[in-house]
Amino acid sequence: MESSNQNKKIKITFFSVLPPFRGGISSFSLMVIQHLKSSAELVPFTFSKLYPKFLFPGKSQTDSSLTGSYPRIVSTFNLWSYLGARNQLKRSKPDVLLVNYWMTIFAPMYAFFARGFKKDVLKVALIHNLVPHEKRFFDDYFNRIFLRSYDSFIVLSEQVKNELLIQKPNASVLLLSHPQYTQFGSPYDDEESRNFLDIPQKSKVLLFFGLIREYKGLDLLIQAMNFLDESYYLMIAGEIYGDEGVYERLISKCKNRNIILKNAYIPDEDVKYYFSAADLCVLPYKKGTQSGVKAIADSFCVPVLVSKNGGLHENLDDGKNGFVLDDLHVENLAQKIQDIFSGGKIDIVGDRLNSIQTQKENEWEKFTEDLLEFIKTEKEKIKI
């Protein structure tokens, strides 16, 4: 009997945004499920509605082409749905409740979920962002009630770890690096990719990819194009969340006309064209903790240029496995880009990324192994 108990898989009820909802957190959560389900008994749940339309700046929250079907149990802004959702989570009878946390608006709901379980159920939060990029008056209070409700925490950057420990000094926390994505396929032929995107073959191609929000610094990158000659092309691919006119006006005033704006969600099957056409992925974030875009760039062996704001630079060694901009200003950004393309630096880093690619093939396996080991250790601590 004892041997049977030892071989029994730990049961984890996992709540997060999942397909058909689109976006980086959904992709991340799906990868966690795919790599964790062989080692744990995993019961996933997701939202019925994520954001109300009047608060969602994009065109659509879902993508019908995404694979996977998971129980959709709660609407974020319908408080009456919380009780039924919590009852469904409890009926799964987990050893562990694991949730993905990235916005403070989820804090009351997640706290309500956690407080419905007895103390012998370990409550774990995997935190992508704790302090919001765009702050609101209720953020600190909501974070406090959320953190009080969970036993253990997993974070993806040193910055978030520090923010967590400021608010909860005795927290049990594990820091894991965001693995690179693999679901978008392998690097595609660069010539065909540039034809697909209508970009001249011999151009120096800069890529800004992903949801476009003010804190990501796209405005600075567009202005930096004023200081770059016409051998440079800027490909902007992602849906604008906010005032579209801001970026359109900056582009219209830019001296360098080689700017392509694809203001739309990019389907998974097209992602390979953008990264395969790019020489450099630029992430000039004004603030930020970690980036799924960087994880995609890694998977396509495309060097990234990141600002030193936030935590994006934590695992980068400037000029060796990427590039780091110390001082985020328009002219500094343009000069850094020119320096990267001079003297073959971009090719040296690209070749190095290709050479270590095979070492990274099992990143998700290692990520979920470490996550599961942490959960098991934390679970032992609360056994009654």
C-alpha positions as CSV (number, residue, x, y, z in Angstrom):
1,M,0.0,0.0,0.0
2,E,2.8,2.4,0.9
3,S,4.6,1.7,-2.5
4,S,1.3,2.5,-4.3
5,N,1.0,5.8,-2.5
6,Q,4.6,6.7,-3.4
7,N,3.9,6.1,-7.1
8,K,0.7,8.0,-7.1
9,K,0.9,11.2,-9.2
10,I,0.2,14.5,-7.4
11,K,-3.1,16.0,-8.4
12,I,-3.0,19.6,-9.6
13,T,-6.0,21.7,-10.4
14,F,-4.7,24.4,-12.8
15,F,-6.5,27.6,-13.5
16,S,-5.4,30.0,-16.2
17,V,-6.3,31.6,-19.4
18,L,-6.2,28.9,-22.1
19,P,-7.3,28.4,-25.7
20,P,-9.5,29.5,-27.3
21,F,-8.3,32.7,-25.6
22,R,-5.3,34.0,-27.4
23,G,-2.1,35.7,-26.3
24,G,1.2,35.0,-24.6
25,I,-0.1,33.9,-21.2
26,S,-2.5,31.4,-23.0
27,S,0.4,30.0,-25.0
28,F,2.5,29.8,-21.9
29,S,-0.2,28.0,-20.0
30,L,-0.8,25.5,-22.8
31,M,3.0,24.6,-22.8
32,V,2.9,24.1,-19.1
33,I,-0.1,21.7,-19.5
34,Q,1.6,19.7,-22.3
35,H,4.8,19.2,-20.4
36,L,3.4,18.7,-16.9
37,K,0.6,16.2,-17.7
38,S,2.9,13.2,-18.0
39,S,4.2,13.7,-14.4
40,A,1.1,14.9,-12.6
41,E,-2.6,14.4,-12.7
42,L,-3.6,17.7,-14.1
43,V,-7.1,19.1,-14.2
44,P,-7.2,22.4,-16.1
45,F,-9.9,25.1,-16.1
46,T,-10.2,28.5,-17.8
47,F,-12.4,31.6,-18.1
48,S,-15.8,31.7,-19.7
49,K,-15.2,35.4,-20.2
50,L,-11.9,37.2,-19.6
51,Y,-12.5,40.9,-20.1
52,P,-15.7,42.8,-20.8
53,K,-15.8,44.4,-24.2
54,F,-15.6,48.0,-22.9
55,L,-12.3,47.2,-21.1
56,F,-10.7,45.2,-23.9
57,P,-9.0,47.5,-26.5
58,G,-8.3,44.7,-29.0
59,K,-10.5,43.3,-31.8
60,S,-11.0,39.8,-30.3
61,Q,-10.0,37.9,-27.2
62,T,-10.3,34.5,-28.8
63,D,-8.9,32.6,-31.8
64,S,-11.1,29.8,-33.1
65,S,-8.0,28.2,-34.8
66,L,-6.3,27.5,-31.5
67,T,-6.4,23.8,-30.4
68,G,-7.5,22.6,-27.0
69,S,-10.7,22.5,-25.2
70,Y,-10.9,23.2,-21.4
71,P,-13.8,23.8,-19.0
72,R,-14.8,27.5,-19.1
73,I,-16.1,28.2,-15.6
74,V,-15.9,31.9,-14.6
75,S,-16.4,35.4,-15.9
76,T,-13.9,37.8,-14.4
77,F,-16.4,40.6,-13.8
78,N,-19.4,38.5,-12.9
79,L,-19.1,38.0,-9.2
80,W,-22.0,35.6,-9.1
81,S,-20.0,33.2,-11.3
82,Y,-17.2,33.0,-8.7
83,L,-19.1,30.6,-6.3
84,G,-20.0,28.1,-9.0
85,A,-16.4,28.2,-10.4
86,R,-15.0,27.6,-6.9
87,N,-17.3,24.7,-6.4
88,Q,-16.1,23.1,-9.7
89,L,-12.4,23.6,-8.6
90,K,-13.1,22.0,-5.2
91,R,-15.0,19.1,-6.8
92,S,-11.8,18.2,-8.7
93,K,-10.3,17.3,-5.2
94,P,-6.8,18.5,-5.9
95,D,-3.7,18.1,-3.8
96,V,-2.6,21.5,-5.2
97,L,-4.3,24.6,-6.6
98,L,-2.0,26.2,-9.2
99,V,-3.0,29.6,-10.8
100,N,-1.4,31.9,-13.3
101,Y,-1.4,35.5,-12.1
102,W,-0.5,38.5,-14.3
103,M,-3.1,41.3,-13.6
104,T,-4.3,42.7,-10.3
105,I,-8.0,42.6,-11.5
106,F,-7.9,38.8,-11.0
107,A,-6.8,39.2,-7.3
108,P,-10.2,39.1,-5.6
109,M,-11.4,36.1,-7.7
110,Y,-8.1,34.2,-7.1
111,A,-8.3,35.0,-3.3
112,F,-11.9,33.8,-3.3
113,F,-10.9,30.5,-5.0
114,A,-8.0,29.9,-2.6
115,R,-10.0,30.5,0.5
116,G,-12.5,27.9,-0.4
117,F,-9.9,25.1,0.1
118,K,-8.8,23.5,3.3
119,K,-5.3,24.1,4.6
120,D,-4.1,20.7,3.4
121,V,-4.5,21.8,-0.2
122,L,-1.4,23.7,-1.3
123,K,-2.2,27.0,-3.0
124,V,0.5,28.0,-5.5
125,A,0.6,31.1,-7.8
126,L,2.8,31.4,-10.9
127,I,3.3,35.1,-11.2
128,H,4.2,36.7,-14.5
129,N,3.7,40.3,-13.3
130,L,3.0,41.6,-9.8
131,V,3.4,45.4,-10.0
132,P,1.4,46.4,-13.2
133,H,3.1,48.2,-16.0
134,E,0.1,50.7,-16.0
135,K,-0.8,51.3,-12.4
136,R,-4.2,51.8,-10.9
137,F,-5.3,53.0,-7.5
138,F,-6.4,49.5,-6.3
139,D,-3.3,47.6,-7.4
140,D,-1.5,47.5,-4.0
141,Y,-4.6,46.5,-2.0
142,F,-5.6,43.8,-4.5
143,N,-2.0,42.4,-4.5
144,R,-2.1,42.2,-0.7
145,I,-5.3,40.2,-0.5
146,F,-4.0,37.9,-3.3
147,L,-0.6,37.2,-1.7
148,R,-2.2,36.5,1.7
149,S,-4.3,33.8,0.1
150,Y,-1.5,31.7,-1.4
151,D,1.1,29.5,0.2
152,S,3.9,29.4,-2.4
153,F,5.0,31.3,-5.4
154,I,6.8,30.8,-8.7
155,V,8.2,33.8,-10.6
156,L,9.9,34.3,-14.0
157,S,12.2,37.2,-13.2
158,E,14.4,38.5,-10.4
159,Q,12.5,41.8,-10.5
160,V,9.2,40.1,-9.7
161,K,10.9,38.0,-7.0
162,N,12.1,41.2,-5.4
163,E,8.7,42.9,-5.7
164,L,7.1,39.8,-4.1
165,L,9.5,39.7,-1.2
166,I,9.0,43.4,-0.5
167,Q,5.3,42.8,0.0
168,K,5.6,39.3,1.6
169,P,9.1,39.0,3.1
170,N,8.8,35.4,4.3
171,A,7.3,34.1,1.0
172,S,8.4,30.7,-0.3
173,V,9.3,31.5,-3.8
174,L,11.0,29.8,-6.8
175,L,12.6,31.7,-9.6
176,L,12.4,30.0,-13.0
177,S,13.4,31.4,-16.4
178,H,10.8,31.7,-19.1
179,P,11.5,28.8,-21.6
180,Q,11.6,29.5,-25.3
181,Y,8.5,28.7,-27.3
182,T,8.5,25.8,-29.7
183,Q,4.9,25.7,-31.0
184,F,5.6,28.2,-33.8
185,G,7.8,25.9,-35.8
186,S,11.3,26.1,-37.0
187,P,13.1,29.0,-38.7
188,Y,11.8,29.4,-42.2
189,D,13.7,30.4,-45.4
190,D,14.7,34.1,-44.9
191,E,14.3,35.0,-48.6
192,E,10.8,33.5,-48.8
193,S,9.9,35.2,-45.5
194,R,11.0,38.6,-46.8
195,N,9.0,38.0,-50.0
196,F,6.0,37.1,-47.9
197,L,6.3,40.4,-46.0
198,D,7.3,42.5,-49.1
199,I,10.7,43.5,-47.6
200,P,13.8,43.9,-49.9
201,Q,16.2,41.1,-49.5
202,K,19.3,43.0,-48.5
203,S,17.6,45.2,-45.9
204,K,18.6,45.3,-42.2
205,V,15.3,44.2,-40.7
206,L,14.2,45.2,-37.3
207,L,11.2,43.5,-35.8
208,F,8.8,44.8,-33.1
209,F,6.4,42.0,-32.3
210,G,3.4,41.4,-30.0
211,L,0.6,43.4,-28.4
212,I,1.4,47.1,-28.7
213,R,1.0,49.0,-25.4
214,E,2.4,52.3,-24.4
215,Y,5.0,50.9,-21.9
216,K,6.6,48.8,-24.6
217,G,8.3,51.8,-26.2
218,L,7.3,51.4,-29.8
219,D,7.0,55.2,-30.0
220,L,10.7,55.5,-29.2
221,L,11.7,52.9,-31.8
222,I,9.7,54.6,-34.5
223,Q,11.4,57.9,-33.7
224,A,14.8,56.2,-33.7
225,M,14.2,55.3,-37.4
226,N,14.7,59.0,-38.1
227,F,18.4,58.5,-37.3
228,L,18.7,55.3,-39.4
229,D,19.4,55.2,-43.1
230,E,17.1,53.5,-45.7
231,S,19.0,50.3,-45.5
232,Y,17.0,49.7,-42.3
233,Y,13.4,48.4,-42.3
234,L,11.2,48.3,-39.3
235,M,8.5,45.6,-39.3
236,I,5.8,46.2,-36.6
237,A,3.5,43.2,-36.1
238,G,0.9,43.2,-33.4
239,E,-2.4,44.6,-32.4
240,I,-2.4,48.1,-31.0
241,Y,-4.0,48.4,-27.5
242,G,-4.7,52.1,-27.2
243,D,-4.6,55.1,-29.5
244,E,-3.8,53.9,-33.0
245,G,-3.3,57.4,-34.2
246,V,-0.3,58.0,-32.0
247,Y,1.8,55.4,-33.9
248,E,0.3,56.3,-37.3
249,R,1.2,60.0,-36.8
250,L,4.8,59.1,-35.8
251,I,5.2,56.9,-38.8
252,S,3.8,59.5,-41.2
253,K,6.3,62.1,-39.8
254,C,9.3,59.7,-39.9
255,K,12.1,60.6,-42.4
256,N,12.8,56.9,-43.0
257,R,9.7,55.6,-44.9
258,N,10.7,51.9,-44.5
259,I,8.2,51.2,-41.7
260,I,5.6,48.5,-42.1
261,L,2.7,48.4,-39.6
262,K,0.7,45.2,-39.4
263,N,-1.9,46.3,-36.8
264,A,-3.4,42.8,-36.2
265,Y,-3.1,39.7,-34.2
266,I,-0.6,37.4,-35.9
267,P,-1.9,33.8,-36.2
268,D,0.5,31.1,-35.0
269,E,1.1,29.7,-38.5
270,D,2.4,33.1,-39.7
271,V,4.8,33.9,-36.8
272,K,7.7,32.0,-38.5
273,Y,7.7,34.5,-41.4
274,Y,8.2,37.6,-39.2
275,F,11.0,36.1,-37.1
276,S,12.7,34.4,-40.0
277,A,12.7,37.7,-42.0
278,A,14.2,39.6,-39.0
279,D,17.8,40.3,-38.3
280,L,17.1,41.9,-34.8
281,C,14.1,41.8,-32.5
282,V,13.9,45.1,-30.7
283,L,12.2,45.3,-27.3
284,P,12.6,48.9,-26.1
285,Y,10.4,48.5,-23.1
286,K,10.0,51.4,-20.7
287,K,9.2,48.9,-18.0
288,G,8.6,45.2,-18.0
289,T,9.5,42.0,-16.1
290,Q,9.9,39.3,-18.7
291,S,8.7,38.8,-22.3
292,G,7.1,36.0,-24.2
293,V,8.3,37.8,-27.4
294,K,11.9,37.2,-26.3
295,A,11.1,33.5,-25.8
296,I,9.8,33.4,-29.4
297,A,12.9,35.2,-30.7
298,D,15.1,32.7,-28.9
299,S,13.3,29.8,-30.5
300,F,14.1,31.3,-34.0
301,C,17.7,32.2,-33.0
302,V,17.0,35.9,-33.6
303,P,19.1,38.2,-31.5
304,V,17.2,40.6,-29.3
305,L,17.9,44.2,-28.2
306,V,16.3,45.0,-24.9
307,S,16.3,48.0,-22.6
308,K,17.7,47.8,-19.1
309,N,14.4,48.8,-17.6
310,G,12.7,46.0,-15.6
311,G,13.9,42.4,-15.9
312,L,14.2,41.7,-19.6
313,H,18.0,42.0,-19.5
314,E,18.5,39.6,-16.6
315,N,19.7,36.6,-18.7
316,L,21.5,38.6,-21.4
317,D,25.2,39.3,-21.7
318,D,25.5,42.3,-24.1
319,G,27.2,41.2,-27.4
320,K,27.3,37.5,-26.5
321,N,23.7,36.2,-26.4
322,G,21.8,39.4,-27.2
323,F,22.1,43.2,-26.8
324,V,21.3,45.5,-23.9
325,L,20.6,49.2,-24.1
326,D,21.7,50.9,-20.9
327,D,20.0,54.3,-21.4
328,L,16.6,54.3,-23.2
329,H,16.5,57.4,-25.3
330,V,15.7,57.8,-29.0
331,E,19.2,58.8,-30.2
332,N,20.9,56.2,-28.0
333,L,18.6,53.5,-29.3
334,A,19.4,54.4,-32.9
335,Q,23.1,54.5,-32.2
336,K,23.0,51.1,-30.4
337,I,21.2,49.6,-33.5
338,Q,23.9,51.0,-35.8
339,D,26.6,49.6,-33.5
340,I,25.0,46.2,-33.5
341,F,25.0,46.0,-37.3
342,S,28.6,47.3,-37.6
343,G,31.5,45.0,-37.6
344,G,29.4,41.9,-38.0
345,K,28.2,41.9,-34.3
346,I,24.7,40.8,-35.3
347,D,26.1,37.8,-37.3
348,I,28.4,36.8,-34.4
349,V,25.5,36.7,-31.9
350,G,23.2,35.0,-34.4
351,D,25.7,32.3,-35.1
352,R,26.3,31.8,-31.3
353,L,22.5,31.5,-30.7
354,N,22.3,28.9,-33.5
355,S,25.2,26.9,-32.0
356,I,23.5,26.6,-28.6
357,Q,20.0,26.0,-29.9
358,T,20.3,22.2,-29.4
359,Q,21.1,22.7,-25.8
360,K,17.8,24.4,-25.3
361,E,15.4,21.8,-26.8
362,N,14.4,20.5,-23.4
363,E,13.8,23.8,-21.7
364,W,10.1,23.2,-21.1
365,E,10.8,19.7,-19.6
366,K,13.4,21.2,-17.2
367,F,11.0,24.1,-16.4
368,T,8.1,21.8,-15.5
369,E,10.4,19.3,-13.6
370,D,11.7,22.1,-11.4
371,L,8.1,23.5,-11.0
372,L,6.8,20.1,-9.9
373,E,9.7,19.4,-7.6
374,F,9.1,22.7,-5.9
375,I,5.4,22.0,-5.5
376,K,6.0,18.6,-4.0
377,T,8.5,20.0,-1.5
378,E,6.0,22.8,-0.5
379,K,3.2,20.2,-0.3
380,E,5.3,18.2,2.3
381,K,5.6,21.3,4.5
382,I,1.8,21.5,5.0
383,K,1.0,17.9,5.5
384,I,-1.2,17.4,8.6
